[in-house]
Amino acid sequence: MGSIVDKRGQMIQQDLGGGEKLDISCNKRYIKIMKILYSCKLQDQSKDSQLKVVKRLCENKHSCGFEITRKVFGNTECPGTKDDKMTLWAVHRCDKVCGNGTRGPMVQKDLTGGKILKMTCKGGCIKILKILFSCRMKENQILLN
């Protein structure tokens, strides 16, 4: 089993102008957002509200992309400044593990025909271990690794 350092990717910084598109691709790894700043002036720290927006759009996914506009980030930072005068400073890494790497509880869901299964996982990723679909138990079982 590798160390924590082995599971974390290197940090990647992107500086993009307003109106451009942020594209992040981590292939089979998971996106971890480290810093986000959408502003007309460089600052040392992320804005919490902006960080939450980008984490909601990208964190723990293999890829994501969105246009850098006021529609995404609002008008609280540098009010009245046009999109093309704004800059997005973004720092992310591509991790081998999703979320914080800890496993949550295993949950079994049984559904009858025509029902929709809704799964949520806050701060991590859902891993499906087994699917069974049949009129009779264990007839059409799929084990996933």
Contact map, one row per residue, 1 for C-alpha under 8 A:
1110000000000000000000000000000000000000000000000000000000000000000000000000000000000000000000000000000000000000000000000000000000000000000000000
1111111000000000000000000000000000000000000000000000000000000000000000000000000000000000000000000000000000000000000000000000000000000000000000000
1111111000000000000000000000000000000000000000000000000000000000000000000000000000000000000000000000000000000000000000000000000000000000000000000
0111111100000000000000000000000000000000000000000000000000000000000000000000000000000000000000000000000000000000000000000000000000000000000000000
0111111110000000000000000000000000000000000000000000000000000000000000000000000000000000000000000000000000000000000000000000000000000000000000000
0111111110000000000000000000000000000000000000000000000000000000000000000000000000000000000000000000000000000000000000000000000000000000000000000
0111111110000000000000000000000000000000000000000000000000000000000000000000000000000000000000111000000000000000000000000000000000000000000000000
0001111111000000000000000000000000000000000000000000000000000000000000000000000000000000000011111000000000000000000000000000000000000000000000000
0000111111100000000000000000000000000000000000000000000000000000000000000000000000000000000011110000000000000000000000000000000000000000000000000
0000000111110000000000000000000000000000000000000000000000000000000000000000000000000000000011000000000000000000000000000000000000000000000000000
0000000011111000000000000000000000000000000000000000000000000000000000000000000000000000001111000000000000000000000000000000000000000000000000000
0000000001111100000000000000000000000000000000000000000000000000000000000000000000000000001110000000000000000000000000000000000000000000000000000
0000000000111110000000000000000000000000000000000000000000000000000000000000000000000000111100000000000000000000000000000000000000000000000000000
0000000000011111000000000000000000000000000000000000000000000000000000000000000000000001111000000000000000000000000000000000000000000000000000000
0000000000001111100000000000000000000000000000000000000000000000000000000000000000000011110000000000000000000000000000000000000000000000000000000
0000000000000111110111000000000000000000000000000000000000000000000000000000000000000011100000000000000000000000000000000000000000000000000000000
0000000000000011111100000000000000000000000000000000000000000000000100000000000000011111000000000000000000000000000000000000000000000000000000000
0000000000000001111100000000000000000000000000000000000000000000000110000000000000111111000000000000000000000000000000000000000000000000000000000
0000000000000000111110000000000000000000000000000000000000000000001110000000000000110000000000000000000000000000000000000000000000000000000000000
0000000000000001111111000000000000000000000000000000000000000000001100000000000000000000000000000000000000000000000000000000000000000000000000000
0000000000000001001111100000000000000000000000000000000000000000111100000000000000000000000000000000000000000000000000000000000000000000000000000
0000000000000001000111110000000000000000000000000000000000000000111100000000000000000000000000000000000000000000000000000000000000000000000000000
0000000000000000000011111000000000000000000000000000000000000011110000000000000000000000000000000000000000000000000000000000000000000000000000000
0000000000000000000001111100001000000000000000000000000000000011100000000000000000000000000000000000000000000000000000000000000000000000000000000
0000000000000000000000111110001000000000000000000000000000000111000000000000000000000000000000000000000000000000000000000000000000000000000000000
0000000000000000000000011111111000000000000000000000000000000110000000000000000000000000000001000000000000000000000000000000000000000000000000000
0000000000000000000000001111110000000000000000000000000000000110000000000000000000000000000000000000000000000000000000000000000000000000000000000
0000000000000000000000000111110000000000000000000000000000000100000000000000000000000000000000010000000000000000000000000000000000000000000000000
0000000000000000000000000111111000000000000000000000000000000100000000000000000000000000000001111100000000000000000000000000000000000000000000000
0000000000000000000000000111111100000000000000000000000000111110000000000000000000000000000001111100000000000000000000000000000000000000000000000
0000000000000000000000011100111110000000000000000000000001111110000000000000000000000000000111100000000000000000000000000000000000000000000000000
0000000000000000000000000000011111000000000000000000001001110000000000000000000000000000000111100000000000000000000000000000000000000000000000000
0000000000000000000000000000001111110000000000000010011001100000000000000000000000000000011110000000000000000000000000000000000000000000000000000
0000000000000000000000000000000111110000000000000000000000000000000000000000000000000000011110000000000000000000000000000000000000000000000000000
0000000000000000000000000000000011111000000011000010000000000000000000000000000000000000111100000000000000000000000000000000000000000000000000000
0000000000000000000000000000000011111100000001100110010000000000000000000000000000000001111000000000000000000000000000000000000000000000000000000
0000000000000000000000000000000000111110001011100110000000000000000000000000000000000011110000000000000000000000000000000000000000000000000000000
0000000000000000000000000000000000011111000000000100000000000000000000001000100000000111100000000000000000000000000000000000000000000000000000000
0000000000000000000000000000000000001111110000000000000000000000000000000000110000000111000000000000000000000000000000000000000000000000000000000
0000000000000000000000000000000000000111110000000000000000000000000000000000110010001110000000000000000000000000000000000000000000000000000000000
0000000000000000000000000000000000000011111000000000000000000000000000000000000000000010000000000000000000000000000000000000000000000000000000000
0000000000000000000000000000000000000011111100000000000000000000000000000000000000000000000000000000000000000000000000000000000000000000000000000
0000000000000000000000000000000000001000111111000000000000000000000000000000000000000000000000000000000000000000000000000000000000000000000000000
0000000000000000000000000000000000000000011111000000000000000000000000000000000000000000000000000000000000000000000000000000000000000000000000000
0000000000000000000000000000000000101000001111100000000000000000000000000000000000000000000000000000000000000000000000000000000000000000000000000
0000000000000000000000000000000000111000001111110110000000000000000000000000000000000000000000000000000000000000000000000000000000000000000000000
0000000000000000000000000000000000011000000011111110000000000000000000000000000000000000000000000000000000000000000000000000000000000000000000000
0000000000000000000000000000000000000000000001111111000000000000000000000000000000000000000000000000000000000000000000000000000000000000000000000
0000000000000000000000000000000000000000000000111111100000000000000000000000000000000000000000000000000000000000000000000000000000000000000000000
0000000000000000000000000000000000011100000001111111110000000000000000001000000000000000000000000000000000000000000000000000000000000000000000000
0000000000000000000000000000000010111000000001111111111000000000000000000000000000000000000000000000000000000000000000000000000000000000000000000
0000000000000000000000000000000000000000000000011111111100000000000000000000000000000000000000000000000000000000000000000000000000000000000000000
0000000000000000000000000000000000000000000000001111111110000000000000011000000000000000000000000000000000000000000000000000000000000000000000000
0000000000000000000000000000000010010000000000000111111111100000000000000000000000000000000000000000000000000000000000000000000000000000000000000
0000000000000000000000000000000110000000000000000011111111100000000000000000000000000000000000000000000000000000000000000000000000000000000000000
0000000000000000000000000000000000000000000000000001111111100000000000000000000000000000000000000000000000000000000000000000000000000000000000000
0000000000000000000000000000000000000000000000000000111111100001000000000000000000000000000000000000000000000000000000000000000000000000000000000
0000000000000000000000000000001110000000000000000000011111111011100000000000000000000000000000000000000000000000000000000000000000000000000000000
0000000000000000000000000000011110000000000000000000011111111000000000000000000000000000000000000000000000000000000000000000000000000000000000000
0000000000000000000000000000011100000000000000000000000001111100000000000000000000000000000000000110000000000000000000000001100000000000000000000
0000000000000000000000000000011000000000000000000000000001111111000000000000000000000000000000000000000000000000000000000000000000000000000000000
0000000000000000000000001111111000000000000000000000000000011111000000000000000000000000000000000000000000000000000000000000000000000000000000000
0000000000000000000000111110011000000000000000000000000001001111100000000000000000000000000000000000000000000000000000000000000000000000000000000
0000000000000000000000111000000000000000000000000000000011001111110000000000000000000000000000000000000000000000000000000000000000000000000000000
0000000000000000000011110000000000000000000000000000000001000011111000000000000000000000000000000000000000000000000000000000000000000000000000000
0000000000000000000011100000000000000000000000000000000000000001111100000000000000000000000000000000000000000000000000000000000000000000000000000
0000000000000000001111000000000000000000000000000000000000000000111110010000000000000000000000000000000000000000000000000000000000000000000000000
0000000000000000111111000000000000000000000000000000000000000000011111011000000000100001000000000000000000000000000000000000000000000000000000000
0000000000000000011000000000000000000000000000000000000000000000001111111100000000100000000000000000000000000000000000000000000000000000000000000
0000000000000000000000000000000000000000000000000000000000000000000111111110000000100000000000000000000000000000000000000000000000000000000000000
0000000000000000000000000000000000000000000000000000000000000000000011111100000000000000000000000000000000000000000000000000000000000000000000000
0000000000000000000000000000000000000000000000000000100000000000001111111100000000000000000000000000000000000000000000000000000000000000000000000
0000000000000000000000000000000000000100000000000100100000000000000111111110000000000000000000000000000000000000000000000000000000000000000000000
0000000000000000000000000000000000000000000000000000000000000000000011111111100000000000000000000000000000000000000000000000000000000000000000000
0000000000000000000000000000000000000000000000000000000000000000000001001111111100000000000000000000000000000000000000000000000000000000000000000
0000000000000000000000000000000000000000000000000000000000000000000000000111111000000000000000000000000000000000000000000000000000000000000000000
0000000000000000000000000000000000000111000000000000000000000000000000000111111000000000000000000000000000000000000000000000000000000000000000000
0000000000000000000000000000000000000011000000000000000000000000000000000011111110000000000000000000000000000000000000000000000000000000000000000
0000000000000000000000000000000000000000000000000000000000000000000000000011111110000000000000000000000000000000000000000000000000000000000000000
0000000000000000000000000000000000000000000000000000000000000000000000000010011111000000000000000000000000000000000000000000000000000000000000000
0000000000000000000000000000000000000001000000000000000000000000000000000000011111101100000000000000000000000000000000000000000000000000000000000
0000000000000000000000000000000000000000000000000000000000000000000000000000000111111100000000000000000000000000000000000000000000000000000000000
0000000000000000011000000000000000000000000000000000000000000000000111000000000011111100000000000000000000000000000000000000000000000000000000000
0000000000000000111000000000000000000000000000000000000000000000000000000000000001111110000000000000000000000000000000000000000000000000000000000
0000000000000000110000000000000000000001000000000000000000000000000000000000000011111110000000000000000000000000000000000000000000000000000000000
0000000000000000110000000000000000000111000000000000000000000000000000000000000011111111000000000000000000000000000000000000000000000000000000000
0000000000000011110000000000000000001111100000000000000000000000000000000000000000011111100000000000000000000000000000000000000000000000000000000
0000000000000111110000000000000000011110000000000000000000000000000100000000000000000111110000000000000000000000000000000000000000000000000000000
0000000000001111000000000000000000111100000000000000000000000000000000000000000000000011111000000000000000000000000000000000000000000000000000000
0000000000001110000000000000000011111000000000000000000000000000000000000000000000000001111100000000000000000000000000000000000000000000000000000
0000000000111100000000000000000011110000000000000000000000000000000000000000000000000000111110000000000000000000000000000000000000000000000000000
0000000000111000000000000000001111100000000000000000000000000000000000000000000000000000011111000000000000000000000000000000000000000000000000000
0000000111110000000000000000001111000000000000000000000000000000000000000000000000000000001111100000000000000000000000000000000000000000000000000
0000000111100000000000000100111100000000000000000000000000000000000000000000000000000000000111110000000000000000000000000000000000000000000000000
0000001110000000000000000000111100000000000000000000000000000000000000000000000000000000000011111100000000000000000000000000000000000000000000000
0000001110000000000000000001110000000000000000000000000000000000000000000000000000000000000001111100000000000000000000000000000000000000000000000
0000001100000000000000000000110000000000000000000000000000000000000000000000000000000000000000111111100000000000000000000000000000000000000000000
0000000000000000000000000000110000000000000000000000000000010000000000000000000000000000000000111111100000000000000000000001100000000000000000000
0000000000000000000000000000000000000000000000000000000000010000000000000000000000000000000000001111110000000000000000000011100000000000000000000
0000000000000000000000000000000000000000000000000000000000000000000000000000000000000000000000001111110000000000000000000011000000000000000000000
0000000000000000000000000000000000000000000000000000000000000000000000000000000000000000000000001111111000000000000000000001000000000000000000000
0000000000000000000000000000000000000000000000000000000000000000000000000000000000000000000000000011111100000000000000000000000000000000000000000
0000000000000000000000000000000000000000000000000000000000000000000000000000000000000000000000000000111110000000000000000000000000000000000000000
0000000000000000000000000000000000000000000000000000000000000000000000000000000000000000000000000000011111000000000000000000000000000000000000000
0000000000000000000000000000000000000000000000000000000000000000000000000000000000000000000000000000001111100000000000000000000000000000000000000
0000000000000000000000000000000000000000000000000000000000000000000000000000000000000000000000000000000111110000000000000000000000000000000000000
0000000000000000000000000000000000000000000000000000000000000000000000000000000000000000000000000000000011111000000000000000000000000000000000000
0000000000000000000000000000000000000000000000000000000000000000000000000000000000000000000000000000000001111100000000000000000000000000000000000
0000000000000000000000000000000000000000000000000000000000000000000000000000000000000000000000000000000000111110000010000000000000000000000000000
0000000000000000000000000000000000000000000000000000000000000000000000000000000000000000000000000000000000011111000000000000000000000000000000000
0000000000000000000000000000000000000000000000000000000000000000000000000000000000000000000000000000000000001111101110000000000000000000000000000
0000000000000000000000000000000000000000000000000000000000000000000000000000000000000000000000000000000000000111111000000000000000000000000000000
0000000000000000000000000000000000000000000000000000000000000000000000000000000000000000000000000000000000000011111000000000000000000000000000000
0000000000000000000000000000000000000000000000000000000000000000000000000000000000000000000000000000000000000001111100000000000000000000000000000
0000000000000000000000000000000000000000000000000000000000000000000000000000000000000000000000000000000000000011111110000000000000000000000000000
0000000000000000000000000000000000000000000000000000000000000000000000000000000000000000000000000000000000000010011111000000000000000000000000000
0000000000000000000000000000000000000000000000000000000000000000000000000000000000000000000000000000000000001010001111100000000000000000000000000
0000000000000000000000000000000000000000000000000000000000000000000000000000000000000000000000000000000000000000000111110000000000000000000000000
0000000000000000000000000000000000000000000000000000000000000000000000000000000000000000000000000000000000000000000011111000010000000000000000000
0000000000000000000000000000000000000000000000000000000000000000000000000000000000000000000000000000000000000000000001111100010000000000000000000
0000000000000000000000000000000000000000000000000000000000000000000000000000000000000000000000000000000000000000000000111111110000000000000000000
0000000000000000000000000000000000000000000000000000000000000000000000000000000000000000000000000000000000000000000000011111100000000000000000000
0000000000000000000000000000000000000000000000000000000000000000000000000000000000000000000000000011000000000000000000001111100000000000000000000
0000000000000000000000000000000000000000000000000000000000010000000000000000000000000000000000000111100000000000000000001111110000000000000000000
0000000000000000000000000000000000000000000000000000000000010000000000000000000000000000000000000110000000000000000000001111111000000000000000000
0000000000000000000000000000000000000000000000000000000000000000000000000000000000000000000000000000000000000000000000111001111100000000000000000
0000000000000000000000000000000000000000000000000000000000000000000000000000000000000000000000000000000000000000000000000000111110000000000000000
0000000000000000000000000000000000000000000000000000000000000000000000000000000000000000000000000000000000000000000000000000011111100000000000010
0000000000000000000000000000000000000000000000000000000000000000000000000000000000000000000000000000000000000000000000000000001111100000000000111
0000000000000000000000000000000000000000000000000000000000000000000000000000000000000000000000000000000000000000000000000000000111110000000011110
0000000000000000000000000000000000000000000000000000000000000000000000000000000000000000000000000000000000000000000000000000000111111000000011110
0000000000000000000000000000000000000000000000000000000000000000000000000000000000000000000000000000000000000000000000000000000001111100111111000
0000000000000000000000000000000000000000000000000000000000000000000000000000000000000000000000000000000000000000000000000000000000111110001110000
0000000000000000000000000000000000000000000000000000000000000000000000000000000000000000000000000000000000000000000000000000000000011111111100000
0000000000000000000000000000000000000000000000000000000000000000000000000000000000000000000000000000000000000000000000000000000000001111101000000
0000000000000000000000000000000000000000000000000000000000000000000000000000000000000000000000000000000000000000000000000000000000000111111000000
0000000000000000000000000000000000000000000000000000000000000000000000000000000000000000000000000000000000000000000000000000000000010111111100000
0000000000000000000000000000000000000000000000000000000000000000000000000000000000000000000000000000000000000000000000000000000000010101111110000
0000000000000000000000000000000000000000000000000000000000000000000000000000000000000000000000000000000000000000000000000000000000011111111110000
0000000000000000000000000000000000000000000000000000000000000000000000000000000000000000000000000000000000000000000000000000000000011100111111000
0000000000000000000000000000000000000000000000000000000000000000000000000000000000000000000000000000000000000000000000000000000001111000011111100
0000000000000000000000000000000000000000000000000000000000000000000000000000000000000000000000000000000000000000000000000000000001110000000111110
0000000000000000000000000000000000000000000000000000000000000000000000000000000000000000000000000000000000000000000000000000000011100000000011111
0000000000000000000000000000000000000000000000000000000000000000000000000000000000000000000000000000000000000000000000000000000111100000000001111
0000000000000000000000000000000000000000000000000000000000000000000000000000000000000000000000000000000000000000000000000000000010000000000000111
